[in-house]
């Protein structure tokens, strides 16, 4: 296989069957070309893996040094480029994915091509958004997968139409898993727990599962449940219910929203479910609680 490949959607017939890919390239830069990489918005979710040289790129007005085997992820609304406006001498690979939908609040929909479940897509987007440093250092796995992806597109061997979306999914999953491990190594669980609680409070209407919460913490279900139990005294799902009831109590006291609206806003699937759970934990129905605290 030729290690250099360059495919751009609407320019390369090879990508016509994969409209979710904006570009897939392996580029070796042998001389500086001025005004070739100015800071600006790129198309889709950009994933870069560096193989030779040293780069200094700006992402959202912050400059990062990038070395061989480093990987960088760029979200659709982030400006990327070299502050000096050109590509440095070296080599890197780039994959740009066009999701159906991805917003800053963490709402990610990859599209029908992906076999990653919706709940896992939520975890992936939350992990990406919560990660202050968008670089995975000294980890060749992402680059190896992009190279494999390029090989599938280039050779078009039997089954390549199936393998291409599978590899893209694998790249995203590998990134999320590696990111979760990196976060665990860089902070103790109290910080992880605080970030998790902030994420839950900001998205109470979402029907959180144990798997999603554990994914945000970068842990398996069992290890996550044990840590939450030791840290808070509650199982993860019971802790989530407590957060929902606390927020519902605040809304009952401070707003004139209907009980149904409060129930849905705090993640209960019906006003009856909300009322039953609220009375079980507080001793009051939501209506009686509101009357007492007005």
Secondary structure, 3 states (H helix, E strand, C coil): CCCCEEEECCCCHHHCCCCCEEEEEEEEECCCCCCCCCCEECCCEEEEEEEECCEEEEECCEEEEECCCCEEEECCCCEEECCCCCCCCEEEEEEEECCCEECCCCCEECCCCCCCCHHHHHHHHHHHHHCCCCEECCCCHHHHHHHHHHHHHHHCCCCHHHHHHHHHHHHHHHHHHHHHHHHHHHCCHHHHHHHHHHHHHHCCCCCCCHHHHHHHHCCCHHHHHHHHHHHHCCCHHHHHHHHHHHHHHHHHHHCCCCHHHHHHHCCCCCHHHHHHHHHHHHCCCHHHHHHHHC
